[in-house]
Amino acid sequence: MNKNDLVASVASSADISKADAAKAVDATLDAITTSMSGGTEVRLVGFGTFSVTDRRASEGRNPRTGEKIQIPACKVPKFKAGKALKDAVN
């Protein structure tokens, strides 16, 4: 499922226009992104938790040349599925 499929699904299940559903989906994704970029986790009970973790610096290799390269430390988004989502998938 891609974003257009999600918008169509939201529009049909909520009985609203696709334009309104697209605005709702975009607003939801923007709110999650803004919260995570500020370092706050987003908890959706029954669905899951979006959080940000720190990845330490490491050393890698260029696959073409075999040369060692330094991979800098960074922050990465993380998602942990909730119980209801796990149960629905299984």
N, C-alpha and C positions, 0 to 999 in steps of 0.2 A: 504494500500500500504506500503510495506517495502522498504528497501534500494535497494535490487535487482530489485524490480519492477520499482523503480524510475530510476535506471541505464538503464534498458531495454527501458523504455519510452523515456528517453533522447536520447539514441542511435538511436531509430527508428525515432524520430521527427527531429533530427539533421543530420540524415543519416551518422553516424559515427559508428565505432566499439564499442562493449560493453566495451573493455579495455579502450579506450579513454574516453568514457562516464563515466566510473568509476573514472578515474583520475580527470575529470572535477567536478563530484559531490563531491569527497573527497576534492579537492582543495577549492571548494566553502564552504563546511562545516568547513574546517580548518580555512579559512579566517574569517568566522563569529565567530567561537569559539575564535580565537586569539584576534579579536577586542573586543569581549565582556569580555574576561578575563582581558583586559587592561582597562575596564571601559567605553569603547566607545560604543555607540549604533549603530546599523546597520539599515539603512532605505532603504527599497526597495520599491520605489514609485509604488503604485498600488497593492503591495502584502502585506506589513506590516512592522512593526518595531520590531526589537529584542533589548531588553535593559536589564540592570541589576538593581535590586532594593535591598535595604537593608531590611532584616527582623529582627525585634527587638527580644530580648531574651524573652522567655515566660516560664511559668510553665505548665507541663503536668503531666499525670498520667500513670504509668505502668498498662496496661490493665489486666495483670495477678494478680498482687499483690495489685494494688490500691495505691502503693507508689508514692509520689510526686517526680518528677524529673525536673531538670532544662534543658530547651532546649536553647542552646546558640544562640546568634545572628549570622546571616550569610547573604551572598549575594545569591540571587536567580535569575535565568533567567526569563524573561518575554517576551511575544509576544503579540502585538496588531495588529489585522488584518486591512489591508487597505480597502478603499472603494471598489475598483475593486474586491478584493477577497470576501468581504461580498456580493456584488451584484451577483457574480458568484455562490456563495453557495445558495443564496436565489433565 
